[in-house]
């Protein structure tokens, strides 16, 4: 093969069809596309291999197998860290959960990362890609909103 587009034309359809039988067809197409993108980026090296198509196949299969492992691990982890079911919470904690859920997305993320994940403001800022001052402002505004949402009248 002289270029990656020739390899793509010769191998893409067959590889997607065959891997689509063994794996989810959409995942197979994604994996093969990613493999060809990697081949294109490294074509100076890949083109010198005895079997560039074999390299692309190996990359696609590895991506699919890694994806399966990652999904399985993610599922296993999520079963151990699921939020507490509403039925197991007191009325006050249910009210707090609803109040936090009512916050705007960024504000809710800042509250959860800072107060629940116990991250310092600088790390929350990095995670949200905002300045520390923005995080402090979001936390202040969130506390104000939560306080008003959580107020109980004595009447």
C-alpha angles and dihedrals in degrees: 000000000000098000141013093248090062090051090047093052091048100044114020101084096042093047094048092047094049097044090043088066094052096040138019106302094228092049089048092053091048092049094049092047090050090049091053091047089053090046090052092050091049098033094127087062101031093050090062093057118105089238114023089172089056090053091052091048091050092050091049094048092047090051091051094047092046089049091054092049091047093050091048092049092046090051092049092049094046092054089060098044104041116140116263110273116251090243089064096052130090119241091257092053091047089052090049092049090051092047093051090047089055092060120100113268099257093043091049091049091050092050094048095045094045102038104025102031089036094227120160118246093257092056092046088051091051092048092050094038093234134114121275087244090059090051091050090049092048091049092049092048091046093052090050092050093044091049091054093044092049097046113119118205117227092217 
